[in-house]
Amino acid sequence: MNTRLFLIFTIFMTISTFSQEIKIKKGELLLDDKAVAKVSDKGRVYSFSDLNGKPQFSAQMFNGDTTEKGWVEFKGENGNVKEVEFSDTTFSLNMGKILVRNALAQGLITLDGINEAKVNEFFQTNDRSLTEGRAKTKIMQQETSDKEDKITNEIGIRIDNAGKIWDKNKVLLGFIQRVNTGNNIVLNYEYSVYENNKIRIAKLNCTNNDTYNSKNGLKVITYDNKQAEILVTNNNFGGPLSEDKMADRMVKKLVANGYALGDMKNTVEGFFDEKSQTAENNAKSDSKNIYNISGYVIDKAGDKKEGSITIEFESINAKLGREKGIADITNYGGTVVLNVNGKDEFFKAKDGVKFCAGERCFLGTQGSEDSGTGNNSGSQLSVFGESQFFEIQSENDGNYVLNHVKNPQYYYLKLANQSKAIYLGEKGGFGKRKPEKTKKIFDDYVSCPGLDFSKYDTKTKEGIINILNDYQTTCKK
């Protein structure tokens, strides 16, 4: 596509923030049927004057190609030029309307006419940075393409009409495929390069619209998520792949940058194995789980065993999006693993086991009256009730203040003479729990008339610790 021609369809661009109806009629610019300026055009250059005919500025539009965005060049009567990237190019078949919208965006034209003060301010300086920047970018891109050509010419890379990629020794290196997913107006193409095992190595998405391509950039995206800009001009879409410049440049860029094609199966599979392991390691690091931390377990018989502690409070597979739709019956937080000299031993929370990993200690028990907290293991079987390891916040002679690892803001009281830990906060199964309901739960659990529920803030750790201390002094016989 020749990018010097005005593109009929300027689409996929920013929706206009200007709702004025624009007309250019008999040499006048009308906004909402009100004449605000005089306009004349010579080819691609539009000149704007005030209603008295005093010249103010001119403008012309430059369409970007596949490596750059389009822009408007404004020129003042003092000769200064200001280049501005498209501020507004709502669909229009009329170049003049597009230029007017961009002049409106710069404040040069208003509903009341040309803003001469703004025009004078705007053209105080000269700014050709867009052209200069694009020129430098093109030089760099061309230098890159020249280097790629030199490398691949030595190899003798060529593409035949069927999309097969060969070297000079007639060795098959892979395949390139071009698929049109668009319509008759705008053609959307996806190019895919495959090695000999039909494993896709890279893809590139583009259209036959250079304006859209320049806005979104032409990027070759490889299987290992690396991206490289592609430089192609005067593109020829729809013809045989042997003559497709986009296909040719894409393959050359890949080969020149180390993607040799041929048999890359082991390389690709090795990358994804490593990527998967890295993702898993990151998920573990970001999780609430504990892995291989020095510590000890006190089992149900009261024996202390030292080793390396591992426990999962949440599913790594779930964090990574694996095994979606598969029922998970794991009681996360319900089993701790102690490794001693390479041998694993498993301990269950339901047995009242206590363990410490580093500075953190945990107690196995079952939470109760906590249906509103979401403090379950996440297992599909959690609805039937389950014991889990809660983190110990305070301990006094076999009595504990605990919180749940999943939601540590919720605190529990665990008395030595009770089989379960009790949640005494305000979260209920159907919203906020009424204080009288919590009082009844408290009175039934502690079973000590000497403790006045109203004295304690049962939503906080400090409040539960106060209950624990008062229980020791007032209730324990």
N, C-alpha and C positions, 0 to 999 in steps of 0.2 A: 504494500500500500504506500503510495507517495504521500509523505507527510507534509509536503509543501502545498498540497491542495487543501482547501477548507473542508473540514469534516462536516458532513451534513448532519450527522447525529452526534451532538454533544450530550452524552448521556452518562448516567451513573455518577454524576457530579453533585455537589452540595445543593440542596434545595434552597431556592431563593428566599432571602429574608425580606425582599421588597415585593410588595403586592400591587404596586402601581401598574396600571395598564400603560404600556409603552407603544407609542406610534411615531413613526418618522414619515411625515407627509408634506410634500411640496417644499422640502428644504427646511422644515421645522420639526423640532422635537416636542412631542406632546406627552405629558404625564397626566393620566386620568382626564384626557381631552383638553388639558390646559397647556398652551404653548409656553415653554420655559427656555428654549434656546434655538439657535439656527444650526443646521447641520449640512455639511456637504461631504461627498465622498469621491475619492479618486482611487479606483482600484480597491486596495485593502486599507487605505488610510482614510479615517473619518476626522473631519475638522469641525470643532465646536466653537460657536461665537455666541455672544449674548444677543438678546432680541434687537439691540440697536446695530448689530452687525460687527461689533468689536471682537476680533479673534481672541480666543482664550487658550485653547490647547488642541492638540490632535491625538489620536489613538489608533493603534492597530494591534491586531491579535496575532500571536505566534503560537501555532499548535505544537505541542511537544511530540516527540517521537516515542519509540518504545523505551527510551532511556531517560526521558525527562518529562516534566510537567509543562503544560502550556502556560503562557503568560501574556500580559498586555503591556505594550510599550506606550507610555504617555509622553508627549513632547510639548514643552511649554514654548511660549512665544520668545522667551529669552534663549532658546536653544537647548536648555537642559532636558535630559531624558530621565524618566523614572520607570524602571521595570518592576511590575507587580504581578505576582502569581495570581491566577484566576481567583477572584473573590466570590464570583457568582457566575455560573454558566448554566443556568436552567435551560432545559431543552428549548431550542429555537432554531428556525431555519434562517434567521436573519442575523448576520454578523453585527449590524448596527445595534440591534437590541442587546446583544451580549456585551458590547462595549459600553453601552449606556448603563447597564446593570453594574458593571465594574466601576464606572465613574461614580455612580450613586454610592457604591460601597466605600469609595475613597472620600466621599463628601464633596467632590468637585461640582456635582449637580445635585440640586434639591428640588422639592416641589415648588419652590418660589423662584427657581431659575439657577443660573450658574453662580456659585459662591466665589466671587472674585478674590476675596480675602484668602479663602482656602486655596484657591489656585495659585496665588502669589506665594503663599507659604510652602505649598507642595513642591513648587519648582525652584525653590531657593538653591537646592543642591542637585547634583547629577548622580544617578545611581544606575549603573549597568552591571551590578554584581551578579544578577542572574545569568546574563550572557557570559560573563567572564567565568563564573563558577561552572557553567555547563561546558564551556570550552575546555577548561582544565579537566573536568570529569571525563569528557569524551577522549581527550588525549590519553589519560590514564587507562581508560577502558580499551582504547585501540591498541595501546602498548601491551595490555594483557592479552588481547586477542592475537596479536602478532606472535607473542611468545607461545601461545597455545597452538597456533598454526605451525610454528617451527617444530615443536615437539611431535605433533600428530602427523605432519608431513613426512617426518622420518619413519614413522610407523606405517604410513600409507593408509590412514583411515579413510574409508569410503562407505557410503550407504547406497544400497541398490533400491530399485523401485518397490521391492517387497518389504523394505525396512530392515533387511539384514545388514549387520555391520561387519565389515571385513578389514583385514590388514593387507599390506602389500604382498604378503605370501599366500594370499587367498585363504587365510585361517579365519574361521567364523569367530567373532568376538561377542556377538549378542544381537539384540534386536531393538528397534525403536518403533513405537506405535503412536499414531496420531488419531485421536478420536474427537469428532465434532459433536458437542453436546448442546449447541445453541440452536438458533432459528435462521430464517432466511435474511434477517436484517443484520443481526449481530451474531457472528460465529464464535462460539466458545470452544477452545481447543484444550485438550489435555494431552501432552506429550509424555510418554513413559519409556524409559530405557531399561532393558532387561539384560541380565547376563545369560550365559548359555543354558542354565537350568531353569530359565524363565522366572527368576527371582528379580523383582523390580528393584533397581538400584537408585533411580531418581525419577522425579516428575517435574513438569513445568506447566502451569496454567496460564493461558493468555486468550485474547480475543483478536479479531481482525480490526479492532478499533484502537488506534495508537494512543488516543487520549485516555482511554480506560487503562491500557497497558502502562502508560507513563504514570498514571495516578497510583496504581497498585504495585508497579514495579515488576520487571520480569526476573523471576528468581528460579534457579534450578535448586530443588530441595532434594537432598540425598537421603538414603535410608537411615543414615546416622545423624540426621537432623542438621546437617551443615547446609548453608545457603550461599549461593554465589550469583551475583548479578550477571545477566547475559546481555551482550551488545549485539543487536541485530537491527539493520535498517533496510528499507525497501523490501519488506517481507513479501514472500510469495507463498500464500496459503492455498491449500486445496489441490496443488499440483502433485506430481509424483514425489515421493520422499527423497529420491536421489537429487532433486532440485530444490528441496525445502531448506532455506537458509537457517531457519530456526532449528530444525532438526540437526543440521550440520554443525552449527555452533554449540548446541547442547552436548552432542556426543564428544566434540573436540574438547570442550571445557571439562567434561568428566574425565576423559582419558588423560589430559594434561595435568589434572590435579590428583592423580594417583588411583583413580577408579579404572583399573586396567581391563575390566570386563572379563570375558572368557569364563572360567569356572571360579566364581566367588562365593560358592555355597558355604565353605568353612569360615570364611571371613565374616560373612553376614550373620551366620548363626552364632559365631563367637561374640560378635558385637551385641546381639540381643540377649545372649546369656549373661554377659557382663552388665548390660544395662538393667536386666531384671534383678541381678544380684545387688547392684548399686541402689536400685529403687527399694528393694527389700531392706537393705541396711539403713537407708534413710528413714523408712517407715518405722523400723524398730527404734531408731534413735529418737524419733519424734513421738513415740508412743508412751503410754503410761506403764508399759511393761518393764520388768527387771530382768536383765540377762547377765548371768555369770558374775555376780557380785559376791565377794567374800562375806560369809555370815554363818549362821547356825540355825538349827531347828530343835525345838523342844517337843518331842513327840507326845502321844497321848499317855504314855507310861511315865512321862516326866524326865526322860533321858535326853541329854543334850548332845547333838551331833553337829560337828563343824564341817564346812565345805563351801562349795560355790552354789549360790542361790539363783534360780531362774523361775519366774512366774509371769504368766501372761494375763493381764487384766482386760485386754481387748484384742480383737482379731486383726492380725496383720493382713490376711487375705482380704478382709472387708475394707481396710484402708487402701489397699492396692486395687480394689475393684475386681478381684478374682472371684470365681465361683458364684457369680450372681445368680440368684434364683434357687440356689442349693440350700436346703435347710441345715443350719448349724446347731448342733446339739451340745456343743462344748460349753461347760460351765467355766467361763473365764473368771479368773480370780478364785477358783475353787480348789486348785491343786498347785502345790509348790514342789519344785524339783531340787533336790540336794545332790550335787555331784561330789563324790569323794573318790579321789584317785582314779578318775575316769569312769566311775560307775554311778549311774543315776538311781536315786531312791525317791519315791513319790509319797507325798503326805497330803491328806485331805483336810479341808477346812471343817468338814462335818465332825471331825474327831477332836475339835477344840485345840488343834495344834497351834503353837506360837512359833514364829520365826523372826529373825532379824537379818537384814541385808544392809551392810554398812551401818549407817546411823539410824536407819528406819526399821521399826518393828511392827509386826502384824499379828492379829489374833483371828483364828478361824471361828466363825459363829454365823448364825442366821439373823438377818435384820427382820424387824417386825414393825407394823404400823407405819410403813414407809412407801405405800403404794403410789404416792404422788411425787416421789423424788426421782423416779427413773433409775433407782439403784439396784438394777439387776445385772446379770452377767451379759445380757444380750443374746443368750441362748434361746433357741426355740422352745426349750423346756422350762424356762424360768418361771412360767406361770404356775408351775407346780410347787414353787418354793425351793430354795437352794441355799446351802451355806457357802459363804465366801470369806476371804481374808480381808478384814478391815484394818486400817492403819491405826496404831495406838497413839493417842495424843496425850493421855495421862493414865497413870496406873496407881492404885492404892490397895495393897493387900488383896490382890485377885479381882478387884473391881476396876472397870476401865471406862475411859471416855474414848470413843472411836469415831472415825469418819470413813466414808466410802471413797476408794481411790477414784472412781468414776466421777463422782460429784462431791469433792472434799468439803464443800460449804455446808453439808448436812451432817450434824453430829448425833451420836448415839450414846446411850448409857448402857453398860453391860455389867450387871451385878453377878457376883460369883454364884449366888443361889438361883440364878435364872439361866435357862438354856439358850435364850435368845437375847440379842441386843435390841433396845427399844429406841425408836425415833420419836422425839418429843417436840419437833418443830411444828410449823403451821401448815406445811404442805399436806393436802389431802388428796384422796383419789379423784375428787371432782372439784378441785379448786382449793380455796383456803379453808383450813380446818378451824372450827370454832374453838375458842379457849376452853369452854366447858367440856368439850370432847377430849381435848388434850389433857385436861385435869383428871378426868376419869381414867385415862390410860396411865397417867403418872401414878395416881393413887393405887391402882390395881397392881402396877408393876413393883413399886418400891415397898408397898404394904407396910408403911410406917406412918402412923398418925402424927408423929412429931415433926414431920416435914410438911411445910406449908407451900403448896405449889405456886401460890401467887408471889412468893419471894424471889423466884428464879426466872431468869431470862433463858428459856429452854431452846432458843434459836441459836445461841452462841456457844462457842467452846468454853468460854469462861463461866457461863451460866451452868453448863453441865458439870464442869469441874467443881463448882460450888455445891451442887447437889451431891456429888461423890464425896466431898470432904464432910459435909454435914451428915451424910448417911453413915460415915465411919464413926463419927462422934455421937450421934443421936440414936441411931437405929441398930447398929451392930451389937449383939450381945455376946 
